[in-house]
Amino acid sequence: MKSHFWLRAETKEFERRTPLTPIGAKQLINDGHKISIEHSEERIIPDADFRSVGCTIVPKNTWTSAPRETIVLGLKELEEEAFPLEHRHIYFGHAYKGQAGAENLLKRFKEGGGKLYDLEYLIDSNNRRVAAFGFWAGFAGAAAAMDAWCDLSNGTDVLPLHDYDHQNTWIDSLKRKLGNSIPKVMVVGAKGRCGNGALTLLQKIGVHPTSWDYEETKAGGPFKEIANHDIFINTALITKRIPPFITEDTLADGALSIICDVSCDPSGDLNPIPLYDRVGSWHQPLQSKILAGRVRHILAVDNLPSLLPLESSQDFSEQLLPHLRNFASQNDSEIWKQALEFFESYSDKI
């Protein structure tokens, strides 16, 4: 069976990532499949690179008129509209946890007869996502926290976030800003994907953090040790309710000035940092609060991998490609079947 993938242009602000690179597109074309790429001036990889491997470039936002059997591939959420969705879609739908707009999205799929294969729910037999941006979330979160600490320490304004064409540009900038001033940093969740990313960035700029994971936190918080650092980076994956890692009381007399919550779930029941209640933005990444008698800064942004769109896209695309090849040819793996079951179980409730 031959398939037709249609990579749509992303519409979310600051989103330059792509779930498919020219390397992956070429492989799918070599398998006999057709690839259409919507024109995008924002995408980190230019149209010409896709065209050079045999992809067809089509106008932006024309996926709605693609043949019904087309597989529409994307990354972030669709714009809120009312028209029914008739295609098979692969992207992060954010539709199964009661998020804003979720019910309307599922209703549109139901009305149009389309299907959602949510990237978040492509899970292997070990209940682990087969393609994830976790490493780059940790890497970028640690870099953003270090940037903010340098600016605050130098008495300068913390600038809005912006993306970098390559990690080395950001690393070189951080090294210059740090000089010989090295903060005390603590990473919790250090053995996971996000934690590995954070540790990798810190090692590249010469910072040697305190690294905690399950063994150090299994007794339950709050942990006074966190407050004895300048920067706390939370990368822990929390799957059940636990005592908080820190509270305002534990910050008393502590040096902690920046809390970087890579996990970023301020409104969820499993949030281990109950000191803030909203997500920050690229325009204003730091939330400043008086906690335990002094100003502390919270950095919690929910699309950190977008700060390094090239590396994160290349990594994610490489992880996803073998599963796209299966989907295109036979669509018979348990991973895709399970993703469809998730969709059907939630859409049936609408």
FIPATOR-419339 format. One record per residue (C-alpha): residue number from 1; y, z, x negated. Coordinates in Angstrom, 1 decimal. Example, Ala and Ser with C-alpha at 12.3 -4.5 7.8 and 13.67 -1.06 7.14 Angstrom:
<sites>
SITE  pos      yy      zz      xx
SITE    1    -4.5     7.8   -12.3
SITE    2    -1.1     7.1   -13.7
</sites>
This chain:
<sites>
SITE  pos      yy      zz      xx
SITE    1     0.0     0.0     0.0
SITE    2     3.4    -0.9    -1.3
SITE    3     6.5     1.1    -0.5
SITE    4    10.3     0.8    -0.5
SITE    5    12.3     3.7    -1.9
SITE    6    16.0     3.8    -1.1
SITE    7    18.1     6.2    -3.3
SITE    8    21.1     7.2    -1.2
SITE    9    24.5     8.1    -2.7
SITE   10    25.2    11.9    -2.6
SITE   11    28.1    13.0    -0.5
SITE   12    28.3    16.7    -1.5
SITE   13    31.4    17.5    -3.5
SITE   14    30.9    17.7    -7.3
SITE   15    27.3    16.4    -7.0
SITE   16    26.5    13.9    -9.7
SITE   17    22.8    14.5   -10.1
SITE   18    20.0    12.2    -9.1
SITE   19    16.3    12.8    -8.3
SITE   20    15.4     9.4    -9.7
SITE   21    16.3     7.9   -13.1
SITE   22    15.9     4.3   -14.3
SITE   23    12.8     5.4   -16.2
SITE   24    11.2     6.6   -13.0
SITE   25    12.5     3.6   -11.0
SITE   26    10.9     1.2   -13.6
SITE   27     7.6     3.0   -13.3
SITE   28     7.6     2.7    -9.5
SITE   29     8.6    -1.0    -9.7
SITE   30     5.8    -1.6   -12.2
SITE   31     3.5     0.0    -9.6
SITE   32     4.6    -2.8    -7.2
SITE   33     7.1    -0.8    -5.1
SITE   34    10.7    -1.9    -4.2
SITE   35    13.7     0.3    -5.2
SITE   36    17.1     0.1    -3.6
SITE   37    19.9     2.1    -5.2
SITE   38    23.1     2.8    -3.3
SITE   39    26.3     2.2    -5.2
SITE   40    27.8     5.4    -6.5
SITE   41    30.8     6.0    -8.8
SITE   42    29.9     9.7    -9.0
SITE   43    26.3     9.5   -10.0
SITE   44    25.8    10.5   -13.7
SITE   45    23.7     7.4   -14.3
SITE   46    25.6     4.1   -13.6
SITE   47    24.4     1.4   -11.3
SITE   48    24.0    -1.0   -14.2
SITE   49    21.2     1.1   -15.7
SITE   50    19.2     0.9   -12.5
SITE   51    19.9    -2.8   -12.1
SITE   52    18.6    -3.4   -15.7
SITE   53    15.1    -2.2   -14.8
SITE   54    14.9    -4.3   -11.6
SITE   55    16.4    -2.1    -8.9
SITE   56    18.5    -3.7    -6.1
SITE   57    22.0    -2.2    -5.8
SITE   58    23.2    -1.9    -2.2
SITE   59    26.5    -0.6    -0.7
SITE   60    27.1     3.1    -0.4
SITE   61    25.9     4.9     2.8
SITE   62    23.9     1.9     4.1
SITE   63    20.5     3.7     4.3
SITE   64    21.0     4.2     8.0
SITE   65    20.4     0.4     8.5
SITE   66    17.4     0.2     6.2
SITE   67    14.1    -0.9     7.7
SITE   68    12.4     2.0     9.5
SITE   69     9.5     2.2     7.0
SITE   70    11.8     2.8     4.1
SITE   71    11.6     6.1     2.3
SITE   72    15.1     7.6     1.9
SITE   73    15.4     9.6    -1.3
SITE   74    18.2    12.0    -2.0
SITE   75    19.0    15.4    -3.4
SITE   76    21.4    17.5    -1.3
SITE   77    22.0    17.7     2.4
SITE   78    23.0    14.9     4.7
SITE   79    26.5    14.9     6.2
SITE   80    26.5    16.5     9.7
SITE   81    26.3    13.7    12.2
SITE   82    24.8    13.2    15.7
SITE   83    22.7    10.0    15.3
SITE   84    18.9    10.3    15.3
SITE   85    17.0    10.1    12.0
SITE   86    14.2     7.6    12.1
SITE   87    13.2     7.3     8.4
SITE   88    11.0     9.4     6.1
SITE   89    13.4    11.5     4.0
SITE   90    12.8    13.3     0.7
SITE   91    15.5    15.8    -0.2
SITE   92    16.5    19.5    -0.1
SITE   93    17.0    19.9     3.6
SITE   94    17.8    23.6     3.8
SITE   95    16.5    23.6     7.3
SITE   96    13.8    26.2     7.5
SITE   97    15.6    29.5     6.9
SITE   98    18.1    29.5     9.7
SITE   99    20.9    27.9     7.7
SITE  100    24.0    26.6     9.4
SITE  101    23.3    23.2    10.9
SITE  102    19.5    23.5    10.5
SITE  103    18.7    23.3    14.2
SITE  104    20.8    20.2    14.7
SITE  105    19.2    18.5    11.7
SITE  106    15.7    19.1    13.0
SITE  107    16.7    17.9    16.4
SITE  108    18.0    14.6    14.9
SITE  109    14.6    14.1    13.2
SITE  110    12.8    14.9    16.4
SITE  111    15.0    12.4    18.4
SITE  112    14.6     9.6    15.9
SITE  113    10.9    10.1    15.0
SITE  114    11.7    10.6    11.3
SITE  115    10.1    13.1     8.9
SITE  116    11.5    15.4     6.3
SITE  117     9.6    16.1     3.1
SITE  118    11.7    18.9     1.8
SITE  119    11.8    19.1    -2.1
SITE  120    11.8    22.9    -1.9
SITE  121     8.5    22.9    -0.2
SITE  122     6.6    20.6    -2.6
SITE  123     4.3    23.4    -3.8
SITE  124     1.1    23.4    -5.8
SITE  125    -2.0    25.5    -5.4
SITE  126    -0.3    28.3    -7.4
SITE  127     2.5    28.4    -4.9
SITE  128     4.8    27.0    -7.5
SITE  129     7.3    24.2    -6.9
SITE  130     6.2    21.0    -8.6
SITE  131     9.8    20.0    -9.4
SITE  132    12.6    22.4    -9.8
SITE  133    16.1    22.7   -11.4
SITE  134    15.5    26.4   -12.4
SITE  135    15.8    26.0   -16.1
SITE  136    19.1    24.2   -15.9
SITE  137    20.4    26.7   -13.3
SITE  138    19.8    29.5   -15.8
SITE  139    21.2    27.5   -18.8
SITE  140    24.4    26.5   -16.9
SITE  141    24.8    30.0   -15.4
SITE  142    24.6    31.7   -18.8
SITE  143    27.1    29.1   -20.2
SITE  144    29.5    29.6   -17.4
SITE  145    29.3    33.4   -17.8
SITE  146    30.0    33.1   -21.5
SITE  147    32.9    30.8   -20.8
SITE  148    34.4    33.3   -18.4
SITE  149    33.9    36.2   -20.8
SITE  150    35.7    34.3   -23.6
SITE  151    38.6    33.4   -21.4
SITE  152    39.0    37.0   -20.1
SITE  153    38.6    38.5   -23.5
SITE  154    41.3    36.2   -24.9
SITE  155    43.7    37.0   -22.0
SITE  156    43.6    33.5   -20.6
SITE  157    43.0    32.2   -17.1
SITE  158    39.4    31.4   -16.1
SITE  159    39.5    27.7   -15.3
SITE  160    37.7    26.0   -12.5
SITE  161    34.2    24.8   -13.4
SITE  162    33.6    21.1   -14.3
SITE  163    30.5    19.2   -15.3
SITE  164    29.7    18.1   -18.9
SITE  165    28.2    14.7   -19.8
SITE  166    25.9    16.5   -22.3
SITE  167    24.9    20.0   -23.1
SITE  168    26.0    19.8   -26.7
SITE  169    29.7    19.3   -25.7
SITE  170    29.5    22.6   -23.8
SITE  171    27.6    24.4   -26.6
SITE  172    30.1    23.3   -29.2
SITE  173    33.0    24.5   -27.0
SITE  174    31.4    27.9   -26.5
SITE  175    30.8    28.4   -30.2
SITE  176    34.4    27.7   -31.0
SITE  177    35.6    30.1   -28.3
SITE  178    33.2    32.9   -29.3
SITE  179    34.0    32.9   -33.0
SITE  180    32.8    36.2   -34.3
SITE  181    33.2    38.0   -31.0
SITE  182    29.7    38.4   -29.6
SITE  183    29.3    40.3   -26.2
SITE  184    26.3    42.4   -25.2
SITE  185    24.3    40.4   -22.7
SITE  186    21.4    41.4   -20.5
SITE  187    19.1    38.8   -18.8
SITE  188    16.8    40.1   -16.0
SITE  189    14.0    37.7   -15.0
SITE  190    13.8    36.5   -18.5
SITE  191    10.3    35.0   -18.3
SITE  192    10.9    32.7   -15.4
SITE  193    12.2    29.2   -15.3
SITE  194    15.8    30.3   -14.8
SITE  195    15.5    33.1   -17.4
SITE  196    14.1    30.6   -20.0
SITE  197    17.1    28.4   -19.4
SITE  198    19.5    31.3   -19.9
SITE  199    17.8    32.5   -23.0
SITE  200    17.8    29.0   -24.4
SITE  201    21.6    28.6   -24.0
SITE  202    22.3    32.1   -25.5
SITE  203    20.0    31.3   -28.5
SITE  204    21.9    28.0   -29.1
SITE  205    25.2    29.8   -29.3
SITE  206    24.0    32.7   -31.4
SITE  207    23.8    35.5   -28.8
SITE  208    20.7    37.7   -28.8
SITE  209    20.4    39.4   -25.3
SITE  210    18.4    42.2   -23.9
SITE  211    15.6    40.5   -22.0
SITE  212    14.0    42.2   -19.1
SITE  213    11.3    40.9   -16.7
SITE  214     8.7    42.4   -14.3
SITE  215     7.4    45.1   -16.7
SITE  216    10.9    46.5   -17.2
SITE  217    11.9    46.4   -13.6
SITE  218     8.6    47.2   -11.7
SITE  219     9.5    50.9   -11.4
SITE  220    12.5    50.0    -9.2
SITE  221    16.2    50.1    -9.7
SITE  222    19.0    50.8    -9.8
SITE  223    19.2    50.5   -13.6
SITE  224    21.9    52.3   -15.5
SITE  225    21.0    50.2   -18.6
SITE  226    22.6    47.1   -17.1
SITE  227    26.0    48.7   -17.0
SITE  228    25.9    49.3   -20.8
SITE  229    26.3    45.5   -21.4
SITE  230    29.3    43.3   -21.2
SITE  231    27.5    40.5   -19.2
SITE  232    24.6    40.8   -16.8
SITE  233    22.7    37.6   -15.9
SITE  234    20.3    37.8   -13.0
SITE  235    17.7    35.1   -13.0
SITE  236    14.9    37.0   -11.2
SITE  237    12.9    35.4    -8.4
SITE  238    12.7    38.0    -5.7
SITE  239    10.0    37.4    -3.0
SITE  240    10.0    40.8    -1.3
SITE  241    12.5    43.6    -0.6
SITE  242    13.1    45.8    -3.6
SITE  243    15.7    48.5    -4.6
SITE  244    18.9    46.9    -6.0
SITE  245    19.2    46.3    -9.7
SITE  246    22.7    47.7    -9.7
SITE  247    25.0    49.6    -7.4
SITE  248    28.6    50.6    -7.7
SITE  249    27.5    54.1    -8.7
SITE  250    25.5    52.8   -11.7
SITE  251    28.5    51.0   -13.0
SITE  252    30.5    54.2   -13.6
SITE  253    31.5    54.6   -17.2
SITE  254    29.8    51.3   -18.1
SITE  255    31.3    48.4   -20.0
SITE  256    29.9    45.7   -17.7
SITE  257    32.6    43.2   -16.8
SITE  258    30.8    40.0   -15.7
SITE  259    27.8    39.8   -13.3
SITE  260    26.3    36.3   -13.2
SITE  261    23.9    36.0   -10.3
SITE  262    22.1    32.8   -10.9
SITE  263    19.7    33.5    -8.0
SITE  264    22.8    33.6    -5.7
SITE  265    21.6    34.9    -2.4
SITE  266    24.4    37.2    -1.2
SITE  267    23.6    37.0     2.5
SITE  268    19.8    37.3     2.2
SITE  269    17.7    40.4     2.8
SITE  270    16.2    40.2    -0.7
SITE  271    19.5    40.3    -2.6
SITE  272    19.1    42.7    -5.6
SITE  273    22.9    42.7    -6.3
SITE  274    24.5    44.1    -3.1
SITE  275    28.0    44.0    -4.6
SITE  276    29.3    40.8    -3.0
SITE  277    28.8    38.8     0.2
SITE  278    29.8    35.2    -0.4
SITE  279    29.1    32.3    -2.7
SITE  280    31.8    31.3    -5.2
SITE  281    33.2    27.8    -5.7
SITE  282    33.8    25.5    -8.6
SITE  283    37.5    25.8    -7.9
SITE  284    37.3    29.6    -8.1
SITE  285    34.0    30.6    -9.7
SITE  286    34.8    34.3   -10.3
SITE  287    35.1    36.9    -7.5
SITE  288    37.1    39.9    -8.9
SITE  289    36.5    43.3    -7.4
SITE  290    37.4    46.9    -8.1
SITE  291    34.0    48.6    -8.7
SITE  292    33.6    52.1   -10.1
SITE  293    37.3    52.3   -10.9
SITE  294    37.8    49.0   -12.8
SITE  295    37.9    45.3   -12.3
SITE  296    34.5    43.5   -12.5
SITE  297    33.9    39.8   -12.1
SITE  298    31.0    38.2   -10.1
SITE  299    30.0    34.6   -10.8
SITE  300    27.7    33.4    -8.1
SITE  301    27.7    29.6    -7.6
SITE  302    24.8    27.9    -5.7
SITE  303    24.7    24.5    -7.5
SITE  304    24.8    25.4   -11.2
SITE  305    22.6    22.6   -12.5
SITE  306    25.2    20.2   -11.3
SITE  307    27.3    21.4   -14.3
SITE  308    24.9    19.5   -16.5
SITE  309    24.0    16.5   -14.3
SITE  310    22.4    14.3   -16.9
SITE  311    19.9    16.7   -18.5
SITE  312    19.0    18.3   -15.1
SITE  313    18.5    14.9   -13.5
SITE  314    16.3    13.7   -16.3
SITE  315    14.2    16.9   -16.2
SITE  316    13.8    17.0   -12.4
SITE  317    13.1    13.3   -12.2
SITE  318    10.3    13.6   -14.8
SITE  319     8.7    16.4   -12.9
SITE  320     9.0    14.6    -9.5
SITE  321     7.9    11.1   -10.6
SITE  322     4.1    11.6   -10.5
SITE  323     4.3    12.9    -7.0
SITE  324     6.6    10.1    -5.9
SITE  325     4.0     7.6    -7.3
SITE  326     1.3     9.3    -5.2
SITE  327     3.5     9.3    -2.1
SITE  328     4.4     5.6    -2.5
SITE  329     0.8     4.5    -3.0
SITE  330    -1.3     6.7    -0.8
SITE  331     0.5     9.8     0.3
SITE  332    -2.7    11.8     0.3
SITE  333    -2.0    14.8    -1.9
SITE  334    -2.1    18.3    -0.5
SITE  335     1.4    18.8    -1.8
SITE  336     2.9    16.1     0.5
SITE  337     0.6    17.1     3.4
SITE  338     1.8    20.7     3.1
SITE  339     5.4    19.6     3.0
SITE  340     4.9    17.6     6.2
SITE  341     3.2    20.6     7.9
SITE  342     6.2    22.8     7.1
SITE  343     8.5    20.2     8.7
SITE  344     6.3    19.8    11.8
SITE  345     5.9    23.6    12.3
SITE  346     9.6    24.1    12.3
SITE  347    10.6    21.0    14.3
SITE  348     8.1    21.9    17.0
SITE  349    10.2    25.0    17.7
SITE  350    13.3    22.9    18.5
</sites>
